[in-house]
Amino acid sequence: MTSTRPQPRPGVLDIAPYVPGKSSAPGVAKVYKLSSNESPLGPSAKAVAAYKAAAARLEDYPDGAVTELRVAIGRVFGLDPERIICGAGSDDLLNLLAHAYLRDGDEVIYTAHGFLMYPIYAFGHGAKPVAVPEKDLTADVDAILAAVSERTRIVFIANPNNPTGTYLPFDEIKRLHQNLPSNVILVLDAAYAEYVQRNDYEAGIELVATTENVVMCRTFSKIHGLAAVRLGWLYGPAHIVDTINRVRNPFNVNTPAMKSGIAAIEDTAHVQKSIAHNAHWLAWLTDEISKLGLKVTPSVANFVLIHFPDTKGRTAKDADEFLTKRGLILRRVSAYGLPNALRLTVGTEEANRLVVRTLAEFVRQAA
Ligand SMILES: Cc1ncc(COP(=O)(O)O)c(C=O)c1O
């Protein structure tokens, strides 16, 4: 019998719903959440004050054009505000790109250990996500180019990538772009750009400014510590900005988010403090965890991927249980094709030292 129930569009039921990082450890007094790449320093005090001040006018609709924030971003980055779109997190903008550009049967390329929302956006719009193999847990430009077909519409690259923490230098991004058909959109998802301290890295501004098919997405959820308000932005060619603005929910950014975002992006001292904290503790965690005999993928972001042996009692799952019992919540990354790794967000000094001490204990007791 044919079902008469309402049916979703093809692809939607192929989605494995996104599972966010855990945030609790039952029975543990103090919990350290190191599972969602949030900022250990939190937002700028000025951003919090701006958020609170916005509470005085909650009866008013937000400015649908988000002008004040686009102008502030334009000022800080030297960009034309007309080519910026703001969204409820960069997730909103990535989804809008998929919504505006994908047709049933199209293909979307992402990399094997790439951010898991990309296949969700593809399926959600009737397209087929094509996962391309990586090399040394890093996006591989040749493999991506080899996967391009006549049906390819979007290539999503998280640079740096979550959950591996690896990145592609600008030369490689340029080579990728040069060899992509001009009707394919290259999305440079630079959620972790501020943390990168490499001379050969460029988040995407130059390529967006000089081409017709590249967009860059950024977020306030990481370096600015504003994950709860949901705020992100996109810089793109005028024709793509115009297209997205036609399908965008007119009030996708609320006023407290906009006001706190402006204060955050203008508080460069707080941004610098967060960058310095991360640079110091990222290096420290990488060294200390490696010294325990665990392999750590070199990361340029605000998290590290820790690899565990396959042996019973020593696996990532065992380590996760051991750490969770002690209030340390890391991220399992099996859904990213990394069943024997855990992703650890750089935390406060207290959390970082506790993680290393606890991992040392885990390694000792499992030996
Ligand atoms: C690579 C990447 N892109 C996008 C996002 C989404 O960020 P937002 O909070 O701005 O939606 C994340 C969040 O974890 C991410 O890791």
Ligand as a Chemical Component Dictionary entry (heavy atoms), coordinates in Angstrom:
data_LIG
# 
_chem_comp.id                   LIG 
_chem_comp.type                 NON-POLYMER 
_chem_comp.pdbx_formal_charge   0 
_chem_comp.three_letter_code    LIG 
# 
loop_
_chem_comp_atom.comp_id 
_chem_comp_atom.atom_id 
_chem_comp_atom.alt_atom_id 
_chem_comp_atom.type_symbol 
_chem_comp_atom.charge 
_chem_comp_atom.model_Cartn_x 
_chem_comp_atom.model_Cartn_y 
_chem_comp_atom.model_Cartn_z 
_chem_comp_atom.pdbx_ordinal 
LIG C1 C1 C 0 34.376 24.295 10.152 1  
LIG C2 C2 C 0 33.183 24.885 10.808 2  
LIG N1 N1 N 0 32.344 25.608 10.080 3  
LIG C3 C3 C 0 31.240 26.171 10.616 4  
LIG C4 C4 C 0 30.940 26.002 11.947 5  
LIG C5 C5 C 0 29.652 26.592 12.464 6  
LIG O1 O1 O 0 29.859 27.675 13.225 7  
LIG P1 P1 P 0 28.670 28.642 13.665 8  
LIG O2 O2 O 0 28.612 28.556 15.130 9  
LIG O3 O3 O 0 29.097 29.983 13.161 10 
LIG O4 O4 O 0 27.414 28.195 12.996 11 
LIG C6 C6 C 0 31.775 25.245 12.759 12 
LIG C7 C7 C 0 31.433 25.021 14.176 13 
LIG O5 O5 O 0 31.882 24.161 14.846 14 
LIG C8 C8 C 0 32.923 24.669 12.175 15 
LIG O6 O6 O 0 33.746 23.907 12.896 16 
# 
loop_
_chem_comp_bond.comp_id 
_chem_comp_bond.atom_id_1 
_chem_comp_bond.atom_id_2 
_chem_comp_bond.value_order 
_chem_comp_bond.pdbx_ordinal 
LIG C1 C2 SING 1  
LIG C2 N1 SING 2  
LIG C2 C8 DOUB 3  
LIG N1 C3 DOUB 4  
LIG C3 C4 SING 5  
LIG C4 C5 SING 6  
LIG C4 C6 DOUB 7  
LIG C5 O1 SING 8  
LIG O1 P1 SING 9  
LIG P1 O2 DOUB 10 
LIG P1 O3 SING 11 
LIG P1 O4 SING 12 
LIG C6 C7 SING 13 
LIG C6 C8 SING 14 
LIG C7 O5 DOUB 15 
LIG C8 O6 SING 16 
# 
